[in-house]
Amino acid sequence: MRDGTNNLDRVFNPRTVAVVGAKKLNDYMWLRNVSTFKGPVYSVQIDPAEIPGIDAMGVPNYASLLDIPGPVDYVVVAVPRAVAPRILQDCIRKEVGGATLFTSGFAETGTEEGIKLQAMVTQMAREANFNLIGPNCMGLFVPRLGVRFNADLYHGDSGPVAFISQSGTQAIAFSFEAYGSGIKVSKAVSFGNAVALDSPDYLEYLVNDEETRLIGMYIEGVKDGRRFFHVLREVTAKKPVVVWKGGQTEDSSRATASHTASLAVSSAIWNSMVRQAGAIGVDGMDDMVDVVKTITFAKPSNGDRVGLIATSGGHSVEIADAFSRAGLRVPALSADSYEKLASFFNIIGGSYRNPLEGGGNLASEDNMVTILDILDSDPNVDAIAVEFAAGGMQRNPEFLDRRINTLAQFRQKAQKPLLVVHSPAFPRGDPATIQTVNSKLAEQSIPSYPTFERGARALKKVLDYLRKTS
């Protein structure tokens, strides 16, 4: 562990925050981002033209960090790159807990001046053992304390998932996407060029963070591959880690070089390292959110045999293909299950093979409960996926609510994981209805997915992980 990394607790749990360089040009963005912070917020700005706007926000302004009374735990630095070393020196002299250097224009530009300035702030931070986040990053999101890197994000609450991201955009996007799926963030960090603190430092901190049960990562490159592998392996022994590597193709590797000055690494080597470390590799934001959602909401299972409930014959074929292609099995049910199903199942417009083609049988909540119970007790089934036809239900909100309540009650007593996958075509339902359904399902800890394929892929990745760790 890097000396002083244990002091990241002061950064992630600050009592005081300061913003250096707030400007009217971006509507005092950083002061607005931390306007929800549960503690004193200070501004540092010497431009007379900017100070009236800061005063209007009710934020005390000082000419220097050193003038702020008392200790400062977390500082956001948003000044021109040439001024950054001087502000960093003030942070060090003030004994600040840590700082985000939002400023860009360093080594990622490939220019002599940018490389020189990055080397300067790197040396300063390392010699002082200072917790410098960045440069070229968005810094921290700690919703419980109201520390945000985007003013539209929620605050005042927390969740079980931490997110470590080399990209500010991806950190913000995950925070929004996860929240839309009913998952709140404990802590998130965008760390950019990583001159002093790199991804292993944040992993080492978050593995001991009591709020965090699961860690997601977006990584473009690592400076010390051996250290990253060893830390990742140590962390995955205690908490699940989901890793998304950006820049795995020739074209995207050029983009990462200009984005965060990250060096390319073979995708085959990277994927092998992630598997050996015991982490879950994903390939995009959708994949990341789906896997995180599955781990967070679905009950664990070590088996890959899935009982499928479809709404029609065509969809029963399609859902079976999707789950089979993902590497899951769709087995025949037990003789006992078939006997129970045959006692009430109307095979006109339906079929009780696996996948079950529900047809009119699914119109009855009593039938739905019975079908779910049969699958939960079937020895040939390890997990259950239910097609949800929101379009057919949106004209009957009471029925929709009853169905969600049925699934929620089943989920509470079930031994096996339950997933909901939305119908792939008409009657799919309008986006507002689907979002309402997803929100209500998330409130009941039931994971839902927009397509059969996404639900199947997420389940497969999580089952593979659980088998390795069991």
C-alpha positions, 0 to 999 in steps of 0.5 A, a space after each residue: 500500500 502507498 504510504 498514506 493511502 489509509 488517510 483516504 478516509 479523510 478525503 472520502 469522509 470530509 468535514 470541510 470542502 474548498 473549491 479553488 477557481 470557481 468561475 461564472 463562465 461555467 456557472 460556478 459549477 464546482 460550488 454548485 456541485 458541492 452546494 449539498 455538502 453537509 459541512 462548511 464550503 469555502 471558495 478561493 478566488 482572487 479575480 475581482 470579477 468572479 467574487 460577487 457571484 460567489 458572494 451571491 451564493 453565500 459561500 465565504 471566499 478567501 484569497 488563498 487556501 492558507 487564509 481559510 480558518 481551521 483544517 480543510 479536508 477536501 479541495 477541488 482545484 479548477 485553475 489553469 494548468 500553469 497555476 496548478 503547481 502553486 495551488 498544490 503547494 498551498 494544499 500541501 502547506 495547509 495539510 489538506 486531506 486530499 485534492 481533486 485536480 480537475 484541471 486538464 492539459 497535462 501529459 494527455 495532450 502530448 505537449 512538452 508543456 503538459 508533460 513538464 507540468 504533470 511531472 512537476 505536480 507528480 513530484 510534489 505530490 509524491 514527495 509530500 505523500 499527498 493524496 492528489 486525485 487526477 489531474 484531468 478528472 472529476 474527483 469524488 461523489 459521496 452522496 451520503 455527504 452531498 459531495 458530488 461531481 455533477 449537480 444533477 446527482 442525488 444526495 443525502 443517501 447511500 448504497 452498496 456499490 462503489 465505482 472507480 473510474 479513470 473517466 469522469 464521463 463514465 463515473 457520472 454515467 454509471 452513477 445515473 444509470 445505476 440510480 435508474 436501476 434502483 442502485 445507489 452509490 456508496 462512493 465513486 471516484 474519477 481519477 484521470 491521469 493518476 499521477 499519485 493515486 492509481 486504481 489499486 489505491 482506491 481498491 485498497 481503501 474500498 475493500 475496508 469500507 463498510 458501506 461498500 459491498 461491491 466495486 465496479 471499475 472503468 479502467 483505461 490503463 494501469 501504471 503498475 500491472 503487477 501491483 494492480 493484479 495482486 491488489 485486485 486478487 486480494 480485494 476479490 477474495 473479500 468483495 465482488 469486483 466488476 471490471 470494464 477495460 476501455 481501449 481494447 481495440 487499436 482505434 480505442 487505444 489511441 483514444 485512451 492515450 489522448 484521454 488519460 495518457 494511458 498505454 495500451 495493453 493486449 485485450 487477451 492479456 488483460 482478460 486473462 489477468 481479470 479472470 485469474 484475479 477473480 474479478 468479473 469482466 464486462 464490455 460496456 456500461 450496459 454490461 456493467 449495470 446489468 451485472 452490478 444489478 444482478 449481484 445486488 438483487 438476485 439471490 445466489 445460485 451455483 447452477 446454470 439451469 434456468 426455468 423460463 416463463 414466456 408470454 407466447 410461443 414465438 417468445 418462448 423460442 426466442 428466450 430459450 435461444 437467448 439463454 442458451 447462446 449465453 451458455 446457460 441451460 434450459 432443461 426439461 422439468 422433473 416428472 413431478 413438475 409436469 404432473 403438477 402443471 398438467 393439473 391446471 395448465 390450459 394447453 390451448 394457446 400455451 405449453 408447460 414445457 420449459 420454456 413455459 409458454 404461458 398464454 392465457 394461463 398467466 392472466 391469473 395471479 393464482 396460476 402465476 404463483 403456482 407456476 413460480 412455486 413449481 419452478 422453485 421446487 423443481 430439482 432441475 431448475 437453478 434460476 427463474 426468468 420471467 418475461 414481462 409484457 408491460 405493453 399488455 399491462 399498461 392499459 390495466 395498471 391494477 393488474 400490473 401492480 398485482 403482477 409486480 406484487 406477486 413477483 415480489 412476494 415470490 422473491 421473498 420466499 423463493 430459494 432461487 434467483 428471480 429475473 425479469 426480462 422485458 418483451 422484445 417487441 409489441 406489446 413491449 410498452 412505452 418507455 415511461 411504463 417500462 421505467 415505472 415497472 423497473 422502479 417498482 421491481 427494483 424497490 422489491 430487489 428484483 433485477 429487470 433487463 430490457 432484453 432477453 440477451 442482456 438478462 441472460 448474459 448478466 446471469 451467466 457472468 454472475 453464475 460463473 463468478 459465484 461458482 469460482 468463489 464458492 
